[in-house]
């Protein structure tokens, strides 16, 4: 999986360019034969507007949210896209400037106002963005586009119309939640976000949204906090992008990438600071693992520690014989990986892109194993007795349990990221296969499959082609874990015609089944889902 394709032509720059929404779905040209049973919609979110008037957005996570949909029915495919009409988008388009501060782009007062009006604008407080460009997921019978703030946006998955904005602070004690909830088969949604805990110190709340009630009322109105997890620093919560969940436990990994809350609350309103300006790294804390039981929901006081890494995506977690296995896409060290995801960096010529990636934290897929009985061996001895892993856990004299991982995949500047599994059957269970987007010096240029038991890998890759996160769709009534297809949006900017397409791969061996090509380039997307 470390075989590299070079990109000297720089075609990848095209996936970071503004596009227009479509007035109606456009038909795709199908090459190959789409399985008869594959009938539904691939929904994806990502940035689609990278500047407003003369004002650019600076970071990969700043562009305004664009929702994409490939509809598959009876072997035919259409493609459609619309901007999500968030407050951030509508106001930006109305005023023709950046109005609300985004992840790496600060908004400034209207230059047409006089100096007194502009001065007082700074003191109105922090206006949090609702730019929901990261993911889309179901809550009850509805669908919500989301980012990582307290706002989620209800959308119509058929028409892609924006329906309403929901402020989760109206229902829950959270400052924001991740864009990666866990969803059980009955529709129960779990998520995590930071909050103010006891004595105004920061903490993390695991929250639960129940399935649709019998009276069909909004399940969000019945949301509740299940359990609170402590923060390693009182006023500096860690950045949280995802969390793990097994059948009986929640797993939260607290990394050394911190949000300086005091800076967030003060410098922002006065100096036009953006979110990225408020991050800092704790160079001494390493990484902490936290556990809580699901039912009853209670925090477990074990102090699991390991060396510093960045974490954005959990692959899967499960229980086995008194141990919790946690598989992660990590980036080594305490420096924030997002520092390398400014658009200016990603739009550089290929040799400059590679130089930047050389300086960045390096990716590695790791397996950590957490023992539930931390006293079964004497101090200094390995607590892990599972025969199939080299991961270790050792009780230290200070009462902490030091974890060392098993490396499942590692390739210099070659990341296995945006992981997916056969979620409906194997989330929280012992599993074999993970699928991911391969990042070559941060540029997405391949789709990967990893056997987490044998470490065997498979790759789909074509020159000058830039895929998205692969979504696994299971074959109906299948028994084998990898019996299904992968769906990914691919862009080939150099194609003479139809540069964007939906790629359908056999999940067993990543051979191509079909592709559905369209006449438009499709900008980068982050996450999404398949809706049958």
N, C-alpha and C positions, 0 to 999 in steps of 0.2 A: 504493500500500500504506500510505500515511500517513493515509488517511481514518480518522477516529476515531469510535467509538461511545462515548458516555458511560455511566457506571454509577451514577447517583445513588441507585438503590434498594439498592445494596450487596449484590446477590445473590451476588457472589463470596465473601462471608464463609462461605457454606455449604460450600465445598470445603475449608475449614480446620477442620471440625468432626469430632469422634469419631463413628464408626459401629460397628455390630456386624457380626461375621462372619456368614456364612450357613450354615445346617445342611446345605443341599443346593442344587444349581444351580436357578435359577428361570428359567422360559421368558420370552423377550422377544417383544414384539409387533413384527413386521417391517412397515415401511412402505417400499414399493418392491420391487424384485426383486433379490435377491442373485445375483451371477454363479454359475453352476453349478460352475465350477472352484474357487471360493473355499471350501475345506474345510480347516479347521485351527483353531488357537487363538491368540488375542491374549493374551499374558501381560504384565502390568504390575505395577510396584512403586511404593509410595509410603507416606506416613504414614497410619495409620488410627486411632490412639489418641493424642489430644493432651493427655491428662492422666491421672494415676494417682491415684485417690482424690481428695484435696484438693490434690495437687501438680501444677501445670501444666508442660508442656514449653514452652519459650520461643521456640525457633527453628524455622523451617520444616523443618530437617533433623533434628529431634529425635523427632518422633512415631514410635511403634512400627510396624514394617514390616507392611504389609498387601499380600497378593498377590491380584491380580484375574485373572479368566480369562473371556473371551468365547469360547465354542465355536461354530463355524459348520459346519453339515453339512446338505446337501440343502436349502438355502434356509431352514433353521431356525436359531435362535440361543438359547443359554442363557448366563446370567451366574452366576458363582460367586466367592466371596472368602473367604479365611482369613488370620488372622494367622500370620506366620512365628514359630514357637515357638523364638526365640532365647533365650540365657541372659538377656539384658537384659529381654525380655518376660516370661518365665516367673517370674523373680525379682521383677519389679515387680508382677505380678499376685498372687504369693504374699504379698508383704510390704505390698502396697497403698501403695507409694511408689516414687519414682525411686531405683533401687538403683545403677545404673551411669551415670556421667557421659556425657552425649550432647554433640552438637556445640555447642549453646549453653545447655545446662542442666546445672548441677553437681549431683551426688549427694552427699548428706550422710549421716553415720552414723545408724544407727537411734536415734531419740530415746528409745526405751525402754531403751537400754543405759545403764549408769552412766557417769559422766564419764571414768573411766579407760579403759573399753572404747572409748568414742568417740574419745578421744585417740589410742590406739594404732591404731585403724582407719585414721587418716590416714597412717600410716607403713607400710602394707602394700605400698605401691607403686602404680603406675598400673594400673588395671583398664580395659583397652581395650574399647570397645563392639563387639558383634557385630550391632548393629541394622541389618540388611541391607535398607534401604528404597530403595536407589537404582536398581538394575538387576537383570536376570536374563540369563544367557547360558549357552550349552552348552560343556561341556568333555568331549570324547569323546562318550559316549552318555548322559552325565548333565547335569543342569541345576543351576546355582548362583545363588542370590540373593546380592547383594553390596552393600557400602557401600565405604568407602575405607580401611578398616583392614586388618590382616593376616588377618581372619576372613572366610570365605565359607561359605554355608550351602547344603548340598545339599537340593533340594526335588523332589517328584514333580510334574511338570507336568500330570498328569492329575487327581490327587486333591488337589493343593496341600498335601499333608502335608509336614511338616519331617522330614528324614531324618537328617542329621548335620551338625555343625559341623566345618570344616576350618581349621586354623591353618597358613597358608602359610609361616610362619616355621619350621615343621618341615621344609620342603623347600627354601627359598630364603633368600638373604640380602637381605631387604627388611623395612622397618618397616610397610609397607602397600602396596597397589597400587590403581590407579584402578578405577573401575566401568565404564570404557570400553576394554576390550581390542579388539585387532584380531584377526579370525578369518579364516584363509584357507580356500579351498574344500576342502582335505583335512582340515580340522578343527584345524590348528595354531593355537594361541592365543599372541598376544604381548601383553605389558603392561609397564607401567613403575611403579616405586616408588622412594622414597628409601631410602638405606641408609648404613651407616658405611663410608667408603672408607679410603684410606691415612691413616695417622697420626691416626686417629679423626676425620677430617674427614668432612663429609657429601658424598654423591654420589647419583647416580641410576642404578639398574640397569634395563636392558631385559631382561625375562625371557621364556622360551619354554616353553610346555607342548605336547608333541608330540601328534599324533593318537592315537586308541586303538590300542595295540599289537595285534599278531596274537593274543597270548595273552589279550586282553581285560582285562589288568591295568589298574590305575588310572593314567591318564597323568600325573596330578599328581605321583605318586611319581617321575616321570622328568623333572620340571621342571629347568630350569637357567638360570643367568645368562648372557646372550649378550655383553653389552658394558656398560661402566660409563662414565657421562658425568659430568664434573666439576660441582661446585656453585660459584656465584659467591661464596658466603660459607661459611666453614668450618663454623659452627654454626647456620646459618639457611637450611635448604632452602626452596625456593619451594613454594607450594601447587601441586599437579599434579592436574588433573581429567581430562585426556585428552592424547593425543599423535597425531602423524601417521605414516603409513606409505605409502611408494610401493612400486613393484616391487623396488627395490634399496636403499632408504634408510629409516631411521627419522628422524623430525623431532620434536625436543623444544623447546618454547618455554618459557623460564625467565622468569617474570614477577617484578615487584617485590613481590608479596604473599608475605611470608616467615613461616615458623614459627620462633618463638624457642625453640630446643631447650632452652636452659638454664631458661627459664621453664616449659616443658613438664615438665621433669624435677624441678623443685624446688617452685615455687609450687603446682602441681597437688596434690601429695600432702599439702601442709600446709594450704593455704587453701581447698581445694575449687574450684579454678579449672576452667573448662571449655575446650574446644578453641578457641572463638572468642577467649578471653582471651589465647591464645598467638600470635595473628597480629599482625603489624605490617607496615608498608610501608617499603620502602627508597626514599626520595624521589629518589635520585641515580643509581641503576643503570640506569634505563630497562628495556628488555626484551632478552634474549639469545636467539638461535636457535642450537640445537645440531644437528649432523648426525652420523649414524653409518651405515656400510654394513651391509647385512644378511648378506652371505655373500662373503668372511669378515666377521664382525662386528667392526668397528674404528671408533674415534672419529676424526672428521675435525677437524683443528685450526683450521679457518676461524673467525674471530671476527665473527659477524654480530650487529649491534646495531641497535636502533631505539628510538623513544620509548616511554614507559611505557603499558602497558595491562593490564587484567585479561583472563584467558582461561579459559573453561570448556570450550568445545566447538570442536574442529576439525570442519570440514565435509568436506574432502577434500584430498589432496595427490597430485601426480603429476609425472612427469618429461617434459621436452620440450626436445630439442635442446641438452642441456648445462645445463639449468636445472631447478630444483625449484620448482614452483608450490604455494603453501600458502594455502588459503582458510580463514578463521577468523571466528568470531563474537566480536568484541572489545568491551571496555568501556573507554573512554578514561580514562587517568590511573592513579595508583598506589593510590588508596583502594580498599579491599576491598568489592566489591559485596555480599557476604554481610552486611555491616553493615546493609543495608536490608531483609533478609529475616527479621527477627524477626516472629513471629506478631502481636504487638501492632500493628506497622506495617501488615501485610497485612489485618488485620481492622478497620482504621480506616474511617471514612466516606470516600466517594469524593474529596471535596475535600482531605482530609488525605493520602490516598494520593498524590494528584497533587503536593501540596506536597513530600512526601518524595522523590518521584522527580525533582523539579526539582533537588534538592541532590545527587543520586547521580551516579556516573559515567554517561556517555551511551554507548549502544550503537552499533556500526557493524560491518557485514560488510566485511571487508578481504581483499585478495589481496596476499600478499608473494611475491616471486620471488627465489630464491637462486641465484646463479651458481656453478657448480662450478669454472670456470676464473676465479679471482679476479685474475689478472695479465694478462688479454688486452687490457685497456685501461690507459692511463697513469693515474696517481693523479688523483683528482678528476673523472674521466669516468664516465658511466653504463655499467655493465657489462651491462645487460639489452638484448638485441637482438631479443626476441620482438616481432612486429608487432602482436599483439593485446592488449597490456597497457601501461598507463602507469606501472606499478610500476618503481622504480629501485633500483639498488644501486651505491654509490660507495666505492671504496677511499680511506681516509683516511691521513694521514701517520703515525698511530700503529699502522697495520696492521689496524685494524678496518674492516669493510665495513658502511657505514651504509645501512639499508633504508628506503625510503619506499613505502607501499602504494598500490594502486589501490583506491578505495572502490567496492564492489559494491552496497551499499545503506546508506542512512543516513536516519533519520527521528527527530526529537527525541522522546526518551522512548518510541519505538516500536521495540522490539527484534525482530529475526529471530533466534530462539534454538531450542535443542533440535533441531539440524539433522539431517536424514536425506537419504540419496541412494539410488539403485538400487545398493545395496552389493554384491550378489553379482556384478554385471556391471561396475561402474564404480569400485569402491574402488581407489584408487591409480592410476587411469587418467584420461586427459583426458575430461572430462564436461561436461554442459551444465546439468543441473537439480539444484537443492537444494530441499528441502521443510522448512518450519519452523513452530514455534509462535510466533505473534505475541504479544508482551507489550506491553500498553498500560499504561504506568506500573507495570510489574511484574505486572499482572493479565493472565492468558492469555485473550484474547478473539477470536482468529482463527487460521486456518490459512493458510499462505502458500506460494507457489511462486516461486522465483527462477531466472531464466535467467542463469547467471553469465557468459555470453558477451555477451548483448545488454542485460542488466540489466532486462529485462521482468519484470513481477510479476503474479501472480494471487492472489486472496484469496477464502476462504470465511469468512463472518461472519454471525451472527444476533444480534439484541438479547438481552441478558441470558443469553448462552450462553457457557460456559467450557470450551473443548476442551483436549485433552492433546497431547503430542508426536505428530505424524502418522507412522505406520509405513508404508513403501512395500512393497507386495507385487506382484511382477511377474506379468503375464499369462503363462500357460504358452506356451512357444515364440515369445514375442514378439521382435521385432527392434529396435523403437524404444526408446530409453532411458526414455521416460516412459509406455510402454504398461503400465499396471497400475492399482492402486487404492491409496488412502490409507486407513488405519484410525486412528480417533481416538475416545477416550472423551470425550463431551460431557455437561456438566451444565447444565440449565436450571432453577434452583431455583424459579422462579415458575410453572412449568407446573402446571396443574390436576391432572394425573396423569402418571405415568411421567416423572419429572424427569431420569433418567439414560439415556443411550443410546450405542450404538456407531454411529458415523457412517462411512459408506463413500462415498468421493469418487472420481470419475474423476481420475486423476493428471495427465491431459493439460490439463484446463481447470478443475479443482476444482468441477465440477458434481456435485450429489448423485446417487448411484445408489440408495442405500437407507439406512435407519437401523433399528436394533433397540432398542426402548425397554423399560425396566424400571421397576418401581415403587419403586425406591430411589434416593437420592442417593449419588453416588460421590465420595469425597474426592479431592483432588489426587493425581495420579500423576506420577512423574518420567520413568522410562525403561522400556523393555520390548522385546519381540520378537514376531514372528509365527512360530509353530511349525506347519508344514504337517501 
